[in-house]
Amino acid sequence: MDGWWYFFPLVLLLKTPLAILVLFLLFLFTLFKNRRSAQPDGRLTLLAISTSILLFSMTSNINAGVRHILSIYFFLALALSDFIVTQFRMKSHLRPLLGILLLMFGYESLEAGSDHIGYFNRLAGSRPERILDESDLDWGQGIYQLSQYLEEKGVSKVSLVYFGTAPLDQVGLPPLESARIEEGKTKGYVAVSTHYLAVPYSQYQWLNRYQPIHRIGNTFNIYFFE
């Protein structure tokens, strides 16, 4: 209820592409290395603005997602892009490393695809719902991908626990089981929004003891019970 001072730094660490994190560290190292000879630099102003936004956000009790500090990325993007262009113009020895980081960033972007809300970098591991939830992970945005997966598998009926607001009768899902999902009683295909596997008070926590047969991004875990 009171929030955590480290929430937003943690969000930035886990939801920023690794290539950008490495690039940012390289940017800071270059600034520190050239601190005595450097002329007044607009990039320092951009860095100061981003740092101020982060510091102010760390005093907030409202820990409701990276969306509250998205403006940080705008100022960092300006600073980092200027840093990259300057290094290439100077024919710096950092050019090969910068090229690798840009390619890595492109790969990470393609790998994430359209799942922008649920994106986490590899530092979060394979179960990011153990760290962050809701607007940083699952707002029901995978419902159409779930429908497509079930159609491809020829699933005729599914038990669904959905965290979202989409009209389920209009997204192409197979008929839904009306019976309550309970351990030892539920049979067949079960699809559960990751949100309900993350919150400790959920009645579906027992599903975490089982290995899902498939995962739709970070939004749905799919199980099959004989």
MDAnalysis code that builds the backbone (N, CA, C; Angstrom):
import MDAnalysis as mda
import numpy as np

u = mda.Universe.empty(678, n_residues=226, atom_resindex=np.repeat(np.arange(226), 3), trajectory=True)
u.add_TopologyAttr("name", ["N", "CA", "C"] * 226)
u.add_TopologyAttr("resid", np.arange(1, 227))
u.add_TopologyAttr("resname", ["MET", "ASP", "GLY", "TRP", "TRP", "TYR", "PHE", "PHE", "PRO", "LEU", "VAL", "LEU", "LEU", "LEU", "LYS", "THR", "PRO", "LEU", "ALA", "ILE", "LEU", "VAL", "LEU", "PHE", "LEU", "LEU", "PHE", "LEU", "PHE", "THR", "LEU", "PHE", "LYS", "ASN", "ARG", "ARG", "SER", "ALA", "GLN", "PRO", "ASP", "GLY", "ARG", "LEU", "THR", "LEU", "LEU", "ALA", "ILE", "SER", "THR", "SER", "ILE", "LEU", "LEU", "PHE", "SER", "MET", "THR", "SER", "ASN", "ILE", "ASN", "ALA", "GLY", "VAL", "ARG", "HIS", "ILE", "LEU", "SER", "ILE", "TYR", "PHE", "PHE", "LEU", "ALA", "LEU", "ALA", "LEU", "SER", "ASP", "PHE", "ILE", "VAL", "THR", "GLN", "PHE", "ARG", "MET", "LYS", "SER", "HIS", "LEU", "ARG", "PRO", "LEU", "LEU", "GLY", "ILE", "LEU", "LEU", "LEU", "MET", "PHE", "GLY", "TYR", "GLU", "SER", "LEU", "GLU", "ALA", "GLY", "SER", "ASP", "HIS", "ILE", "GLY", "TYR", "PHE", "ASN", "ARG", "LEU", "ALA", "GLY", "SER", "ARG", "PRO", "GLU", "ARG", "ILE", "LEU", "ASP", "GLU", "SER", "ASP", "LEU", "ASP", "TRP", "GLY", "GLN", "GLY", "ILE", "TYR", "GLN", "LEU", "SER", "GLN", "TYR", "LEU", "GLU", "GLU", "LYS", "GLY", "VAL", "SER", "LYS", "VAL", "SER", "LEU", "VAL", "TYR", "PHE", "GLY", "THR", "ALA", "PRO", "LEU", "ASP", "GLN", "VAL", "GLY", "LEU", "PRO", "PRO", "LEU", "GLU", "SER", "ALA", "ARG", "ILE", "GLU", "GLU", "GLY", "LYS", "THR", "LYS", "GLY", "TYR", "VAL", "ALA", "VAL", "SER", "THR", "HIS", "TYR", "LEU", "ALA", "VAL", "PRO", "TYR", "SER", "GLN", "TYR", "GLN", "TRP", "LEU", "ASN", "ARG", "TYR", "GLN", "PRO", "ILE", "HIS", "ARG", "ILE", "GLY", "ASN", "THR", "PHE", "ASN", "ILE", "TYR", "PHE", "PHE", "GLU"])
u.atoms.positions = np.array([
    [0.809, -1.218, 0.000],
    [0.000, 0.000, 0.000],
    [0.843, 1.269, 0.000],
    [2.062, 1.155, 0.498],
    [2.919, 2.337, 0.628],
    [3.961, 2.466, -0.474],
    [4.083, 1.449, -1.322],
    [5.074, 1.510, -2.397],
    [6.486, 1.226, -1.910],
    [7.421, 1.188, -2.861],
    [8.828, 0.935, -2.574],
    [9.665, 1.989, -3.290],
    [10.654, 2.518, -2.629],
    [11.483, 3.552, -3.247],
    [12.222, 3.024, -4.462],
    [12.507, 1.728, -4.494],
    [13.307, 1.147, -5.583],
    [12.452, 0.633, -6.736],
    [11.134, 0.855, -6.681],
    [10.256, 0.295, -7.700],
    [10.626, 0.769, -9.110],
    [10.711, 2.081, -9.303],
    [10.961, 2.603, -10.648],
    [12.372, 2.290, -11.161],
    [13.422, 2.362, -10.333],
    [14.729, 1.893, -10.834],
    [14.693, 0.429, -11.266],
    [13.960, -0.402, -10.515],
    [13.861, -1.817, -10.877],
    [13.106, -1.996, -12.186],
    [12.022, -1.235, -12.356],
    [11.249, -1.298, -13.597],
    [12.125, -0.935, -14.796],
    [12.905, 0.135, -14.664],
    [13.786, 0.552, -15.756],
    [14.836, -0.508, -16.053],
    [15.351, -1.139, -15.011],
    [16.382, -2.159, -15.187],
    [15.857, -3.368, -15.949],
    [14.607, -3.755, -15.690],
    [14.078, -4.995, -16.242],
    [13.277, -4.816, -17.530],
    [12.784, -3.603, -17.789],
    [11.953, -3.403, -18.965],
    [12.632, -2.565, -20.050],
    [13.894, -2.237, -19.864],
    [14.670, -1.551, -20.894],
    [15.510, -2.588, -21.630],
    [15.528, -2.589, -22.955],
    [16.356, -3.549, -23.690],
    [17.801, -3.533, -23.207],
    [18.405, -4.719, -23.132],
    [19.770, -4.834, -22.613],
    [20.759, -3.988, -23.407],
    [20.563, -3.916, -24.714],
    [21.476, -3.133, -25.547],
    [21.458, -1.666, -25.132],
    [20.281, -1.156, -24.771],
    [20.168, 0.242, -24.354],
    [20.810, 0.440, -22.979],
    [20.670, -0.536, -22.101],
    [21.316, -0.445, -20.790],
    [22.841, -0.392, -20.933],
    [23.381, -1.256, -21.791],
    [24.833, -1.262, -22.010],
    [25.271, 0.049, -22.657],
    [24.491, 0.510, -23.620],
    [24.804, 1.774, -24.286],
    [24.792, 2.935, -23.287],
    [23.842, 2.915, -22.359],
    [23.764, 3.965, -21.346],
    [24.993, 3.938, -20.429],
    [25.419, 2.748, -20.031],
    [26.622, 2.643, -19.201],
    [27.852, 3.144, -19.951],
    [27.926, 2.835, -21.231],
    [29.028, 3.310, -22.053],
    [29.001, 4.831, -22.168],
    [27.815, 5.376, -22.296],
    [27.622, 6.829, -22.342],
    [28.106, 7.481, -21.044],
    [27.731, 6.914, -19.904],
    [28.158, 7.457, -18.610],
    [29.669, 7.364, -18.440],
    [30.240, 6.239, -18.863],
    [31.685, 6.050, -18.754],
    [32.429, 7.093, -19.578],
    [31.942, 7.367, -20.787],
    [32.584, 8.356, -21.651],
    [32.480, 9.756, -21.054],
    [31.322, 10.078, -20.484],
    [31.163, 11.380, -19.839],
    [32.124, 11.535, -18.668],
    [32.253, 10.492, -17.875],
    [33.133, 10.548, -16.709],
    [34.600, 10.637, -17.134],
    [34.953, 9.885, -18.154],
    [36.332, 9.861, -18.626],
    [36.757, 11.226, -19.163],
    [35.824, 11.928, -19.815],
    [36.149, 13.215, -20.452],
    [35.645, 14.407, -19.634],
    [35.400, 14.191, -18.354],
    [34.759, 15.226, -17.539],
    [35.599, 16.492, -17.424],
    [36.924, 16.397, -17.467],
    [37.776, 17.569, -17.264],
    [37.940, 18.391, -18.536],
    [37.965, 17.702, -19.672],
    [38.203, 18.405, -20.936],
    [36.926, 18.735, -21.696],
    [35.808, 18.217, -21.226],
    [34.560, 18.374, -21.984],
    [34.029, 19.799, -21.905],
    [33.471, 20.263, -23.004],
    [32.801, 21.551, -23.069],
    [31.358, 21.386, -22.566],
    [30.689, 22.478, -22.240],
    [29.282, 22.380, -21.851],
    [28.494, 21.560, -22.876],
    [27.763, 20.579, -22.384],
    [27.172, 19.576, -23.266],
    [25.676, 19.460, -22.993],
    [24.876, 19.563, -24.059],
    [23.432, 19.433, -23.918],
    [23.027, 18.057, -23.425],
    [23.885, 17.058, -23.671],
    [23.562, 15.714, -23.203],
    [23.521, 15.647, -21.688],
    [24.345, 16.457, -21.023],
    [24.311, 16.505, -19.560],
    [22.969, 17.046, -19.074],
    [22.432, 18.016, -19.786],
    [21.117, 18.556, -19.435],
    [20.040, 17.490, -19.576],
    [20.092, 16.738, -20.674],
    [19.120, 15.663, -20.894],
    [19.239, 14.594, -19.816],
    [20.488, 14.273, -19.444],
    [20.706, 13.286, -18.384],
    [20.174, 13.800, -17.048],
    [20.378, 15.084, -16.790],
    [19.895, 15.679, -15.542],
    [18.372, 15.648, -15.466],
    [17.713, 15.909, -16.597],
    [16.245, 15.882, -16.631],
    [15.739, 14.468, -16.343],
    [16.342, 13.474, -16.994],
    [15.929, 12.084, -16.780],
    [16.148, 11.666, -15.335],
    [17.296, 12.053, -14.783],
    [17.599, 11.699, -13.389],
    [16.617, 12.356, -12.434],
    [16.247, 13.592, -12.708],
    [15.295, 14.301, -11.850],
    [13.935, 13.620, -11.864],
    [13.482, 13.224, -13.046],
    [12.193, 12.526, -13.152],
    [12.222, 11.246, -12.326],
    [13.335, 10.495, -12.431],
    [13.451, 9.245, -11.689],
    [13.468, 9.496, -10.189],
    [14.236, 10.469, -9.744],
    [14.333, 10.747, -8.309],
    [12.995, 11.183, -7.729],
    [12.268, 12.036, -8.442],
    [10.951, 12.459, -7.964],
    [9.990, 11.269, -7.914],
    [10.060, 10.395, -8.926],
    [9.147, 9.246, -8.958],
    [9.422, 8.286, -7.803],
    [10.666, 8.230, -7.341],
    [11.025, 7.315, -6.260],
    [10.424, 7.736, -4.922],
    [9.925, 8.961, -4.826],
    [9.269, 9.416, -3.599],
    [7.777, 9.108, -3.599],
    [7.262, 8.594, -4.709],
    [5.830, 8.347, -4.843],
    [5.436, 7.006, -4.224],
    [4.264, 6.970, -3.614],
    [3.719, 5.716, -3.099],
    [2.944, 4.944, -4.151],
    [2.733, 5.560, -5.312],
    [1.966, 4.906, -6.376],
    [2.932, 4.160, -7.292],
    [2.976, 2.851, -7.160],
    [3.858, 2.012, -7.976],
    [2.997, 1.250, -8.973],
    [2.593, 1.918, -10.040],
    [1.615, 1.333, -10.955],
    [2.133, 1.193, -12.379],
    [3.435, 1.103, -12.557],
    [3.899, 0.781, -13.892],
    [4.890, 1.758, -14.491],
    [5.641, 1.237, -15.457],
    [6.657, 2.027, -16.142],
    [6.032, 3.186, -16.920],
    [4.746, 3.080, -17.226],
    [4.079, 4.132, -18.001],
    [4.130, 5.482, -17.298],
    [4.294, 5.487, -15.978],
    [4.337, 6.743, -15.237],
    [5.648, 7.500, -15.431],
    [6.664, 6.834, -15.949],
    [7.954, 7.497, -16.149],
    [8.458, 7.318, -17.584],
    [7.548, 7.125, -18.508],
    [7.948, 6.924, -19.907],
    [8.705, 8.120, -20.475],
    [8.459, 9.292, -19.940],
    [9.152, 10.482, -20.452],
    [10.666, 10.383, -20.280],
    [11.120, 9.569, -19.343],
    [12.561, 9.377, -19.167],
    [13.193, 8.872, -20.457],
    [12.498, 7.952, -21.130],
    [13.051, 7.360, -22.346],
    [13.210, 8.399, -23.454],
    [12.327, 9.375, -23.488],
    [12.421, 10.421, -24.512],
    [13.746, 11.179, -24.386],
    [14.063, 11.626, -23.174],
    [15.288, 12.405, -22.971],
    [16.533, 11.539, -23.121],
    [16.458, 10.296, -22.666],
    [17.601, 9.395, -22.829],
    [17.841, 9.072, -24.302],
    [16.761, 8.913, -25.059],
    [16.912, 8.620, -26.488],
    [17.633, 9.755, -27.202],
    [17.289, 10.994, -26.853],
    [17.968, 12.145, -27.448],
    [19.455, 12.143, -27.087],
    [19.759, 11.901, -25.815],
    [21.150, 11.923, -25.367],
    [21.958, 10.798, -25.998],
    [21.398, 9.594, -26.017],
    [22.138, 8.442, -26.533],
    [22.316, 8.511, -28.047],
    [21.295, 8.983, -28.749],
    [21.436, 9.089, -30.206],
    [22.500, 10.121, -30.572],
    [22.540, 11.232, -29.847],
    [23.573, 12.233, -30.091],
    [24.953, 11.662, -29.770],
    [25.037, 10.886, -28.720],
    [26.302, 10.232, -28.346],
    [26.785, 9.302, -29.461],
    [25.875, 8.510, -30.009],
    [26.246, 7.568, -31.075],
    [26.729, 8.316, -32.313],
    [25.968, 9.322, -32.736],
    [26.335, 10.082, -33.936],
    [27.692, 10.756, -33.750],
    [27.919, 11.320, -32.569],
    [29.197, 11.995, -32.297],
    [30.364, 11.015, -32.371],
    [30.179, 9.829, -31.813],
    [31.256, 8.838, -31.826],
    [31.592, 8.390, -33.240],
    [30.593, 8.265, -34.090],
    [30.850, 7.865, -35.473],
    [31.510, 9.002, -36.264],
    [31.094, 10.222, -35.998],
    [31.713, 11.363, -36.693],
    [33.174, 11.521, -36.296],
    [33.478, 11.244, -35.057],
    [34.852, 11.346, -34.559],
    [35.708, 10.141, -34.951],
    [35.061, 9.151, -35.596],
    [35.731, 7.900, -35.943],
    [36.356, 7.270, -34.703],
    [35.560, 7.235, -33.643],
    [35.998, 6.711, -32.356],
    [36.252, 5.206, -32.432],
    [37.117, 4.729, -31.544],
    [37.384, 3.291, -31.466],
    [36.174, 2.526, -30.935],
    [35.165, 3.257, -30.457],
    [33.957, 2.622, -29.940],
    [32.975, 2.238, -31.046],
    [33.249, 2.634, -32.270],
    [32.297, 2.399, -33.358],
    [31.906, 0.928, -33.528],
    [32.857, -0.032, -33.502],
    [32.445, -1.436, -33.646],
    [31.498, -1.885, -32.530],
    [31.804, -1.471, -31.294],
    [30.941, -1.846, -30.172],
    [29.559, -1.214, -30.307],
    [29.520, 0.050, -30.727],
    [28.243, 0.725, -30.921],
    [27.425, 0.046, -32.015],
    [28.107, -0.375, -33.074],
    [27.415, -1.089, -34.150],
    [26.800, -2.391, -33.658],
    [27.542, -3.122, -32.826],
    [27.032, -4.372, -32.263],
    [25.814, -4.107, -31.373],
    [25.886, -3.057, -30.567],
    [24.772, -2.728, -29.683],
    [23.527, -2.325, -30.461],
    [23.711, -1.619, -31.559],
    [22.564, -1.227, -32.384],
    [21.918, -2.455, -33.036],
    [22.742, -3.384, -33.496],
    [22.215, -4.631, -34.064],
    [21.494, -5.448, -32.995],
    [22.072, -5.467, -31.812],
    [21.455, -6.181, -30.695],
    [20.105, -5.571, -30.327],
    [20.050, -4.235, -30.348],
    [18.790, -3.550, -30.055],
    [17.737, -3.875, -31.108],
    [18.149, -3.912, -32.362],
    [17.222, -4.280, -33.427],
    [16.687, -5.686, -33.252],
    [17.584, -6.615, -32.864],
    [17.163, -8.003, -32.639],
    [16.179, -8.087, -31.481],
    [16.477, -7.380, -30.384],
    [15.578, -7.400, -29.224],
    [14.204, -6.837, -29.586],
    [14.180, -5.810, -30.423],
    [12.908, -5.212, -30.831],
    [12.092, -6.183, -31.680],
    [12.762, -6.872, -32.610],
    [12.066, -7.849, -33.436],
    [11.583, -9.025, -32.606],
    [12.377, -9.440, -31.646],
    [12.015, -10.567, -30.790],
    [10.794, -10.228, -29.937],
    [10.723, -8.988, -29.454],
    [9.577, -8.569, -28.642],
    [8.308, -8.516, -29.471],
    [8.443, -8.221, -30.767],
    [7.280, -8.153, -31.642],
    [6.310, -7.082, -31.197],
    [5.038, -7.447, -31.130],
    [4.004, -6.482, -30.756],
    [3.673, -6.520, -29.266],
    [4.366, -7.372, -28.525],
    [4.062, -7.512, -27.095],
    [4.824, -6.467, -26.288],
    [4.489, -5.193, -26.500],
    [5.226, -4.111, -25.859],
    [4.923, -4.012, -24.366],
    [3.671, -4.221, -23.988],
    [3.306, -4.105, -22.577],
    [4.027, -5.169, -21.751],
    [4.029, -6.390, -22.236],
    [4.603, -7.499, -21.475],
    [6.087, -7.704, -21.670],
    [6.758, -6.777, -22.351],
    [8.185, -6.971, -22.623],
    [9.020, -6.871, -21.348],
    [9.948, -7.805, -21.197],
    [10.994, -7.765, -20.181],
    [12.292, -8.199, -20.838],
    [13.399, -7.640, -20.382],
    [14.674, -8.139, -20.889],
    [15.055, -9.423, -20.156],
    [16.161, -10.004, -20.526],
    [16.528, -11.322, -20.006],
    [16.933, -11.318, -18.529],
    [17.170, -10.141, -17.982],
    [17.501, -10.069, -16.558],
    [16.324, -10.507, -15.691],
    [15.120, -10.428, -16.230],
    [13.924, -10.794, -15.467],
    [13.704, -12.297, -15.426],
    [14.436, -13.053, -16.248],
    [14.270, -14.495, -16.274],
    [13.033, -14.917, -17.052],
    [12.681, -16.189, -16.930],
    [11.564, -16.741, -17.699],
    [10.220, -16.536, -17.027],
    [10.217, -16.065, -15.772],
    [8.960, -15.846, -15.047],
    [8.923, -14.430, -14.470],
    [8.827, -13.427, -15.328],
    [8.851, -12.044, -14.831],
    [7.668, -11.701, -13.939],
    [6.596, -12.521, -13.999],
    [5.442, -12.245, -13.143],
    [5.769, -12.391, -11.662],
    [6.897, -13.004, -11.354],
    [7.324, -13.093, -9.957],
    [7.852, -11.749, -9.450],
    [8.086, -10.822, -10.379],
    [8.672, -9.529, -10.009],
    [7.682, -8.396, -10.200],
    [7.045, -8.334, -11.388],
    [6.125, -7.241, -11.717],
    [4.847, -7.799, -12.335],
    [3.772, -7.039, -12.202],
    [2.483, -7.538, -12.663],
    [1.663, -6.398, -13.270],
    [0.441, -6.707, -13.626],
    [-0.565, -5.794, -14.155],
    [-0.037, -4.955, -15.318],
    [-0.006, -3.625, -15.200],
    [0.291, -2.783, -16.369],
    [1.711, -2.948, -16.877],
    [2.573, -3.610, -16.116],
    [3.915, -3.918, -16.599],
    [3.985, -5.299, -17.241],
    [2.905, -6.041, -17.190],
    [2.963, -7.430, -17.633],
    [1.720, -7.853, -18.417],
    [0.580, -7.845, -17.753],
    [-0.607, -8.481, -18.317],
    [-1.838, -7.619, -18.098],
    [-2.359, -7.079, -19.190],
    [-3.646, -6.396, -19.162],
    [-4.617, -7.064, -20.136],
    [-4.422, -8.349, -20.342],
    [-5.306, -9.099, -21.224],
    [-5.002, -8.948, -22.693],
    [-3.827, -8.340, -23.014],
    [-3.534, -8.027, -24.417],
    [-3.244, -9.249, -25.280],
    [-3.112, -10.421, -24.673],
    [-2.801, -11.617, -25.463],
    [-4.010, -12.440, -25.844],
    [-5.213, -11.902, -25.671],
    [-6.413, -12.700, -25.895],
    [-6.566, -13.132, -27.350],
    [-6.173, -12.283, -28.293],
    [-6.304, -12.668, -29.707],
    [-5.260, -13.719, -30.096],
    [-4.058, -13.610, -29.538],
    [-3.044, -14.635, -29.777],
    [-3.475, -15.968, -29.183],
    [-4.146, -15.914, -28.028],
    [-4.665, -17.140, -27.418],
    [-5.699, -17.783, -28.324],
    [-6.609, -16.976, -28.844],
    [-7.640, -17.491, -29.739],
    [-7.024, -18.148, -30.970],
    [-5.996, -17.514, -31.530],
    [-5.336, -18.064, -32.710],
    [-4.646, -19.390, -32.387],
    [-3.982, -19.439, -31.235],
    [-3.285, -20.677, -30.835],
    [-4.274, -21.834, -30.669],
    [-5.392, -21.581, -29.984],
    [-6.379, -22.635, -29.756],
    [-7.000, -23.106, -31.066],
    [-7.194, -22.179, -32.003],
    [-7.737, -22.554, -33.308],
    [-6.756, -23.432, -34.068],
    [-5.461, -23.070, -34.024],
    [-4.444, -23.857, -34.719],
    [-4.334, -25.261, -34.132],
    [-4.543, -25.401, -32.841],
    [-4.453, -26.703, -32.178],
    [-5.754, -27.497, -32.267],
    [-6.796, -26.891, -32.820],
    [-8.067, -27.578, -32.958],
    [-8.757, -27.838, -31.630],
    [-8.549, -26.959, -30.661],
    [-9.150, -27.121, -29.335],
    [-10.643, -26.820, -29.423],
    [-11.471, -27.759, -28.975],
    [-12.930, -27.609, -29.094],
    [-13.556, -26.965, -27.870],
    [-12.845, -26.949, -26.744],
    [-13.391, -26.363, -25.517],
    [-12.234, -26.005, -24.595],
    [-12.377, -24.904, -23.870],
    [-11.286, -24.458, -23.000],
    [-11.856, -23.845, -21.719],
    [-11.147, -24.065, -20.622],
    [-11.449, -23.381, -19.368],
    [-10.584, -22.132, -19.309],
    [-11.215, -20.987, -19.129],
    [-10.495, -19.722, -19.241],
    [-10.646, -18.887, -17.980],
    [-9.490, -18.336, -17.524],
    [-9.481, -17.333, -16.467],
    [-8.800, -16.113, -17.067],
    [-9.586, -15.078, -17.323],
    [-9.111, -13.940, -18.124],
    [-9.060, -12.659, -17.303],
    [-7.924, -11.979, -17.367],
    [-7.763, -10.677, -16.723],
    [-7.759, -9.625, -17.825],
    [-8.904, -9.043, -18.070],
    [-9.011, -8.073, -19.148],
    [-10.459, -7.693, -19.376],
    [-10.687, -6.899, -20.411],
    [-12.039, -6.374, -20.673],
    [-12.553, -6.681, -22.076],
    [-11.827, -7.445, -22.861],
    [-12.283, -7.752, -24.222],
    [-13.557, -8.589, -24.169],
    [-14.504, -8.359, -25.074],
    [-15.725, -9.182, -25.129],
    [-15.375, -10.586, -25.632],
    [-15.423, -11.561, -24.764],
    [-14.916, -12.897, -25.078],
    [-15.715, -13.592, -26.177],
    [-16.942, -13.155, -26.395],
    [-17.741, -13.779, -27.453],
    [-17.408, -13.221, -28.836],
    [-16.467, -12.283, -28.899],
    [-16.134, -11.659, -30.177],
    [-14.663, -11.812, -30.563],
    [-13.929, -12.644, -29.872],
    [-12.491, -12.768, -30.163],
    [-12.139, -14.122, -30.768],
    [-13.144, -14.933, -31.106],
    [-12.882, -16.179, -31.805],
    [-12.491, -17.345, -30.938],
    [-12.798, -17.296, -29.664],
    [-12.456, -18.395, -28.761],
    [-13.400, -19.584, -28.980],
    [-12.933, -20.818, -28.691],
    [-13.842, -21.965, -28.709],
    [-14.798, -21.876, -27.522],
    [-15.811, -22.723, -27.452],
    [-16.734, -22.694, -26.313],
    [-15.980, -22.779, -24.982],
    [-16.460, -22.000, -23.998],
    [-15.787, -21.926, -22.702],
    [-16.457, -22.852, -21.706],
    [-15.638, -23.563, -20.945],
    [-16.155, -24.396, -19.862],
    [-16.670, -23.502, -18.746],
    [-17.808, -23.837, -18.208],
    [-18.391, -23.029, -17.145],
    [-18.022, -23.534, -15.750],
    [-17.484, -24.747, -15.669],
    [-17.149, -25.316, -14.368],
    [-15.961, -24.572, -13.746],
    [-15.936, -24.555, -12.429],
    [-14.858, -23.888, -11.697],
    [-13.550, -24.655, -11.881],
    [-12.460, -23.918, -12.024],
    [-11.152, -24.543, -12.219],
    [-10.579, -24.902, -10.855],
    [-10.478, -26.214, -10.589],
    [-9.982, -26.696, -9.310],
    [-8.983, -27.810, -9.533],
    [-7.996, -27.882, -8.651],
    [-6.962, -28.904, -8.758],
    [-7.568, -30.287, -8.574],
    [-7.231, -31.196, -9.487],
    [-7.720, -32.561, -9.407],
    [-9.088, -32.774, -10.017],
    [-9.793, -31.695, -10.354],
    [-11.135, -31.820, -10.910],
    [-11.223, -31.327, -12.351],
    [-10.443, -30.302, -12.687],
    [-10.502, -29.708, -14.018],
    [-9.792, -30.594, -15.038],
    [-10.422, -30.802, -16.177],
    [-9.847, -31.612, -17.245],
    [-9.772, -30.796, -18.545],
    [-8.878, -31.246, -19.434],
    [-8.757, -30.615, -20.735],
    [-7.879, -29.372, -20.705],
    [-8.126, -28.480, -21.658],
    [-7.302, -27.275, -21.813],
    [-7.730, -26.189, -20.819],
    [-6.733, -25.580, -20.226],
    [-6.943, -24.483, -19.286],
    [-6.034, -23.328, -19.687],
    [-6.599, -22.142, -19.857],
    [-5.813, -20.943, -20.175],
    [-6.049, -19.917, -19.066],
    [-4.949, -19.464, -18.465],
    [-5.053, -18.562, -17.317],
    [-4.196, -17.324, -17.556],
    [-4.776, -16.150, -17.368],
    [-4.005, -14.908, -17.457],
    [-2.886, -14.932, -16.414],
    [-1.709, -14.511, -16.833],
    [-0.542, -14.544, -15.959],
    [-0.767, -13.753, -14.674],
    [-1.600, -12.723, -14.742],
    [-1.888, -11.914, -13.560],
    [-2.341, -12.785, -12.395],
    [-3.193, -13.774, -12.669],
    [-3.741, -14.605, -11.603],
    [-2.731, -15.622, -11.072],
    [-1.645, -15.806, -11.789],
    [-0.573, -16.668, -11.293],
    [0.452, -15.867, -10.504],
    [0.353, -14.535, -10.608],
    [1.330, -13.665, -9.964],
    [0.879, -13.208, -8.586],
    [-0.401, -12.856, -8.457],
    [-0.870, -12.304, -7.177],
    [-0.966, -13.412, -6.126],
    [-0.417, -13.204, -4.933],
    [-0.362, -14.260, -3.915],
    [-1.716, -14.663, -3.364],
    [-2.732, -13.800, -3.475],
    [-4.044, -14.119, -2.916],
    [-4.955, -14.825, -3.922],
    [-4.445, -15.128, -5.113],
    [-5.264, -15.733, -6.157],
    [-5.605, -17.184, -5.813],
    [-6.818, -17.587, -6.145],
    [-7.234, -18.978, -5.933],
    [-6.622, -19.924, -6.962],
    [-5.879, -19.349, -7.944],
    [-5.273, -20.179, -8.987],
    [-3.773, -20.383, -8.781],
    [-3.286, -20.064, -7.602],
    [-1.869, -20.226, -7.308],
    [-1.407, -21.684, -7.456],
    [-2.299, -22.608, -7.261],
    [-1.930, -24.024, -7.361],
    [-1.418, -24.389, -8.755],
    [-1.812, -23.616, -9.768],
    [-1.344, -23.898, -11.123],
    [0.159, -23.695, -11.275],
    [0.757, -22.909, -10.387],
    [2.205, -22.673, -10.473],
    [3.008, -23.934, -10.174],
    [2.357, -24.955, -9.638],
    [3.059, -26.223, -9.389],
    [3.147, -27.087, -10.642],
    [2.484, -26.649, -11.712],
    [2.465, -27.415, -12.955],
    [3.180, -26.650, -14.065],
    [3.745, -27.413, -14.998],
    [4.432, -26.819, -16.132],
    [3.425, -26.574, -17.256],
    [3.280, -25.338, -17.724],
    [2.348, -25.092, -18.835],
    [2.852, -25.736, -20.119],
    [1.925, -26.125, -20.975],
    [2.325, -26.705, -22.264],
    [2.679, -25.613, -23.265],
    [2.221, -24.402, -22.992],
    [2.530, -23.281, -23.887],
    [2.311, -21.979, -23.133],
    [3.011, -20.949, -23.599],
    [2.885, -19.631, -22.988],
    [2.694, -18.603, -24.096],
    [1.655, -17.787, -23.981],
    [1.382, -16.729, -24.947],
    [2.059, -15.457, -24.431],
    [3.250, -15.167, -24.958],
    [3.999, -14.018, -24.467],
    [4.145, -14.100, -22.964],
    [3.826, -13.013, -22.291],
    [3.790, -13.012, -20.833],
    [2.373, -12.865, -20.312],
    [1.367, -13.199, -21.150],
    [-0.010, -12.916, -20.765],
    [-0.860, -14.146, -20.479],
    [-0.548, -15.289, -21.054],
    [-1.341, -16.486, -20.798],
    [-0.438, -17.704, -20.610],
    [-0.783, -18.514, -19.632],
    [-0.208, -19.842, -19.485],
    [-1.291, -20.858, -19.850],
    [-0.920, -21.823, -20.682],
    [-1.885, -22.830, -21.142],
    [-1.478, -24.194, -20.584],
    [-2.441, -24.867, -19.990],
    [-2.219, -26.176, -19.387],
    [-3.168, -27.194, -20.021],
    [-2.785, -28.462, -19.886],
    [-3.693, -29.546, -20.295],
    [-3.681, -30.615, -19.222],
    [-4.876, -30.937, -18.729],
    [-5.017, -31.937, -17.671],
    [-5.818, -33.119, -18.183],
    [-5.267, -34.316, -17.994],
    [-5.932, -35.555, -18.431],
    [-7.118, -35.877, -17.496],
])
